[in-house]
Amino acid sequence: MTETGVRLDKWLWAARFFKTRSLAADAIDGGKVQVNGSRVKRGKPVRVGDRIRIRKGPYESMIAVVELSEHRRSAAEAAVLYSESVESLAARKRLQEQHRAATAAFKPTKGRPTKKDRRQISEFRGKD
């Protein structure tokens, strides 16, 4: 760690937002990570007080950098590196509940169609 800060990809990896540094770098290059509201490069130094927006799939986290680290440690120690805004946490919980409800409502069919079912599908589609 230097006086000027820590590389963004290293910090995201150390804070356990991504499993590897290369995944963090790919997310940064893909525009999934913004620092203080602007798109940045992976080598951008992160400083205490910076606001970072991270999008992973349908989830979005708005965090503030509290401490700096270049080394990946336990999850408990990594959680001290940042603080997540209350709005961000509430939005992620709400989206998680929506996904859970949608999954519970899904009832899979009985499996692959039988030969009789395939004949009926072909007949319905007009294929002989």
matplotlib code that plots the C-alpha trace (Angstrom):
import matplotlib.pyplot as plt

x = [0.0, 1.3, 0.5, -1.4, -3.7, -4.2, -5.0, -8.8, -8.6, -6.4, -8.7, -11.9, -10.1, -8.9, -12.4, -13.7, -16.1, -14.4, -12.8, -9.8, -8.0, -8.6, -12.4, -12.2, -10.2, -12.7, -15.6, -13.8, -13.0, -16.6, -17.9, -19.5, -17.5, -17.5, -15.6, -17.1, -19.6, -17.2, -15.9, -12.2, -9.3, -8.2, -5.0, -6.8, -5.7, -8.5, -8.4, -10.3, -13.6, -14.1, -17.6, -17.6, -20.6, -20.4, -22.8, -22.7, -25.5, -28.8, -27.4, -25.8, -23.8, -23.0, -20.0, -17.7, -14.0, -13.1, -9.7, -7.1, -5.5, -3.6, -3.8, -6.8, -7.6, -10.6, -14.1, -14.5, -11.4, -12.5, -15.8, -14.0, -12.5, -15.8, -19.3, -22.4, -25.1, -28.4, -30.3, -28.0, -28.5, -32.3, -32.4, -30.3, -32.5, -35.6, -34.3, -33.2, -36.7, -38.2, -35.9, -36.7, -40.4, -40.1, -38.1, -40.8, -43.6, -41.8, -43.2, -41.1, -43.0, -42.8, -39.6, -38.8, -41.7, -42.8, -43.0, -46.7, -46.1, -43.6, -46.1, -48.7, -46.2, -45.2, -48.9, -49.6, -46.7, -47.8, -44.8, -45.4]
y = [0.0, 3.4, 6.9, 7.6, 4.6, 1.1, -0.1, -0.5, -4.1, -5.1, -3.4, -5.0, -8.4, -7.7, -6.6, -9.9, -8.4, -10.6, -14.1, -13.2, -10.0, -10.8, -11.0, -7.6, -6.2, -7.6, -6.0, -2.7, -2.8, -3.8, -0.7, -2.6, -0.6, 3.2, 5.3, 8.6, 8.4, 8.0, 5.0, 4.3, 2.0, -0.9, 0.9, 3.9, 4.4, 4.1, 6.3, 6.4, 8.2, 7.2, 6.0, 2.9, 1.5, -2.3, -4.1, -7.9, -9.5, -8.0, -6.7, -3.3, -2.2, 1.4, 1.4, 3.8, 3.0, 3.0, 1.4, 0.3, -3.1, -4.9, -8.3, -10.7, -11.8, -13.3, -12.2, -10.6, -8.5, -7.7, -6.3, -3.6, -2.2, -0.7, 0.4, -0.1, 2.6, 1.8, 2.4, 0.0, -2.7, -2.3, -2.4, -5.6, -7.3, -6.3, -7.7, -10.9, -11.4, -10.8, -13.5, -15.9, -15.4, -15.9, -19.1, -20.4, -19.7, -21.7, -25.2, -27.4, -29.7, -33.4, -33.6, -34.4, -34.8, -38.4, -39.8, -39.1, -35.5, -34.9, -36.2, -33.8, -30.9, -31.7, -31.9, -28.6, -26.9, -28.3, -30.5, -34.0]
z = [0.0, -0.9, 0.2, -3.0, -2.7, -3.9, -7.4, -7.9, -9.1, -6.1, -3.6, -5.1, -4.9, -1.3, -0.2, -1.6, -4.2, -6.8, -6.5, -8.6, -9.7, -13.3, -12.7, -11.0, -13.9, -16.4, -14.5, -14.4, -18.1, -18.9, -17.1, -14.2, -11.7, -11.2, -8.8, -7.7, -10.5, -13.4, -15.4, -14.5, -15.5, -13.4, -12.2, -10.7, -7.2, -4.6, -1.6, 1.7, 1.1, -2.5, -3.5, -5.6, -7.5, -8.4, -10.6, -10.5, -12.4, -11.4, -8.1, -7.5, -4.5, -3.6, -1.1, 0.5, 1.0, 4.7, 4.7, 2.1, 1.7, -1.0, 0.6, 0.6, 4.1, 5.9, 5.1, 8.5, 7.9, 4.3, 5.6, 7.5, 4.3, 3.2, 4.3, 2.2, 2.0, 3.6, 0.3, -1.6, 1.0, 1.0, -2.8, -2.9, -0.2, -2.1, -5.4, -3.6, -2.3, -5.7, -7.2, -4.3, -4.9, -8.7, -8.1, -5.6, -8.2, -10.9, -11.2, -13.5, -15.9, -15.7, -17.7, -21.3, -23.7, -24.5, -28.0, -27.9, -26.8, -29.6, -32.1, -30.8, -30.8, -34.4, -35.5, -33.8, -35.5, -38.8, -39.4, -40.6]

ax = plt.figure().add_subplot(projection="3d")
ax.plot(x, y, z, "-o")
ax.set_aspect("equal")
plt.show()
